[in-house]
Amino acid sequence: MRTALRLSILSVTVALAACGSMGMGGTDAPAKAADGVLVGPSGMTLYTFDRDAAGSGKSVCNGACATNWPPLAAPASAAPMGDWSVVTRDDGSRQWAFKGKPVYYWAKDAKPGDRTGDGFNNVWRVAKP
């Protein structure tokens, strides 16, 4: 009986730890939180676009928009995890979305920590965890 109880507790502990790694803090997450905002693997600030509908599964920033606001690209093998999902763009490429909102870089940010796109045209916002 004690062995079965210990195994049950161990199983629950492992399962909870696995679930915890699927959110923002997981090592597989496509981005992380830094100074209150989301940043990509390079440390560059990520943004959301007010015209993207959360949970729609698509981005409305394409063409010239995507030149200025490059999407956080998701590989073909990417799968949803925690707050992260994948949207398919008009050109067929894939992009990460956080809490249903596609996330982007701003071409005019020059270095990690820059947030020059926040509030741009009153439709771009830093992505927050």
Buried (B, 14 or more C-beta within 10 A) or exposed (E): EEEEEEEEEEEEEEEEEEEEBBEBEBEEBBBBBEEEBBBBEEEBBBBBBEEBEEEEEBBBBBEEBBEBBBBBBBEEEBEEBBBBBBBEBEEEBBBBBBBBBBBBBBEEBEEEEBBEBBEBEEEBBBBEB
